[in-house]
Amino acid sequence: ERLADVPVAMLVANNQGRYVDANAAAVFLTGYPRRELLRCSVWDLTPAVRLGTGEALWRAFLSRERMAGRYHLRRKNGRIVEARYVAIANVLPGLHVSALATAALVKRFDRINR
């Protein structure tokens, strides 16, 4: 199955937290066009009130190399959404993959793939 058909947002970030790749589900989840999303960082998608927590989680993630849980994202339109995530650091040296899903994301891809 193609990555584009997976109802999970896949984001690849470098050591500085800048996105270097994203799939169609990540575009849908964040509300950013892919080209614009690839100019963003983890911090651009983290709500301002959660930046301190987000930075602490990022450091812990890079140290532990694996992390899972819930994360609040700020979409391009400013709306905050909660997603479940699984992340793996250094899939390739200096590149870290996060897989995120929400109920809305899964529903949308179910409709598209019927």
Phi, psi and omega per residue, in radians:
E1 nan 2.449 -3.133
R2 -1.279 2.571 3.118
L3 -1.023 -0.602 -3.125
A4 -1.109 -0.414 -3.108
D5 -1.549 -0.034 -3.095
V6 -1.482 2.263 -3.116
P7 -1.407 0.692 3.140
V8 -2.268 2.288 3.094
A9 -1.292 2.166 3.118
M10 -1.966 2.112 3.125
L11 -2.163 2.355 3.084
V12 -1.988 2.191 -3.133
A13 -2.123 2.698 3.067
N14 -1.585 -3.066 -3.092
N15 -1.039 -0.487 3.135
Q16 -1.495 0.008 3.134
G17 1.457 0.199 3.109
R18 -1.508 2.377 -3.135
Y19 -1.322 2.319 3.126
V20 -2.034 -0.202 3.063
D21 -2.784 2.679 -3.137
A22 -2.796 2.563 3.097
N23 -1.690 3.133 -3.100
A24 -1.070 -0.621 3.129
A25 -1.149 -0.588 3.088
A26 -1.180 -0.663 3.079
V27 -1.073 -0.811 3.128
F28 -1.102 -0.815 -3.087
L29 -1.090 -0.767 -3.053
T30 -1.499 -0.403 -3.090
G31 1.410 0.034 3.113
Y32 -1.640 2.408 2.956
P33 -1.040 2.597 -3.065
R34 -0.919 -0.814 -3.105
R35 -1.013 -0.723 3.130
E36 -1.271 -0.683 3.126
L37 -1.033 -0.648 -3.127
L38 -1.293 -0.049 2.993
R39 -1.757 0.023 -3.104
C40 -1.702 2.945 3.039
S41 -2.194 3.013 3.057
V42 -0.911 -0.682 -3.059
W43 -1.233 -0.487 3.083
D44 -1.191 -0.463 -3.119
L45 -1.743 0.014 3.133
T46 -1.673 2.202 3.106
P47 -0.980 2.460 -3.079
A48 -0.917 -0.701 -3.107
V49 -1.214 -0.197 -3.122
R50 -1.975 0.167 -3.085
L51 -1.048 -0.755 3.128
G52 -1.043 -0.818 3.104
T53 -1.108 -0.743 -3.138
G54 -1.066 -0.745 3.129
E55 -1.141 -0.708 3.102
A56 -1.125 -0.731 3.106
L57 -1.105 -0.707 -3.140
W58 -1.076 -0.802 3.120
R59 -1.087 -0.765 3.130
A60 -1.118 -0.715 3.121
F61 -1.054 -0.857 -3.127
L62 -1.098 -0.584 3.124
S63 -1.271 -0.812 -3.083
R64 -1.404 -0.461 -3.132
E65 1.268 -0.025 3.044
R66 -2.616 2.505 3.110
M67 -2.781 2.641 3.095
A68 -2.601 2.690 3.110
G69 2.749 -2.581 3.117
R70 -2.028 2.528 3.134
Y71 -2.471 2.426 3.084
H72 -1.616 2.253 3.131
L73 -1.993 2.514 3.013
R74 -1.748 2.009 3.107
R75 -1.253 2.917 3.140
K76 -0.974 -0.639 -3.128
N77 -1.373 0.061 3.107
G78 1.605 -0.235 -3.139
R79 -1.188 2.436 3.124
I80 -1.698 2.284 3.075
V81 -2.196 2.560 3.076
E82 -1.758 2.310 3.128
A83 -2.215 2.632 2.960
R84 -1.539 2.485 -3.108
Y85 -2.430 2.733 2.938
V86 -2.316 2.314 -3.101
A87 -2.343 2.492 3.116
I88 -2.258 2.193 -3.138
A89 -1.520 2.648 3.038
N90 0.958 0.764 3.010
V91 -1.009 -0.727 2.827
L92 -2.164 2.679 -3.097
P93 -0.894 2.130 3.102
G94 1.393 0.088 3.116
L95 -2.130 2.281 -2.988
H96 -2.193 2.306 -3.065
V97 -1.886 2.321 3.037
S98 -2.117 2.352 3.044
A99 -1.999 2.165 -3.084
L100 -2.220 2.541 3.105
A101 -2.522 2.578 3.004
T102 -2.285 2.836 3.106
A103 -1.059 -0.699 -3.137
A104 -1.095 -0.675 3.138
L105 -1.137 -0.789 3.122
V106 -1.103 -0.752 3.117
K107 -1.049 -0.782 -3.121
R108 -1.048 -0.798 -3.109
F109 -1.269 -0.491 3.019
D110 -1.078 -0.770 3.133
R111 -1.119 -0.752 -3.096
I112 -1.142 -0.666 -3.014
N113 -1.654 0.246 3.075
R114 -1.365 nan nan
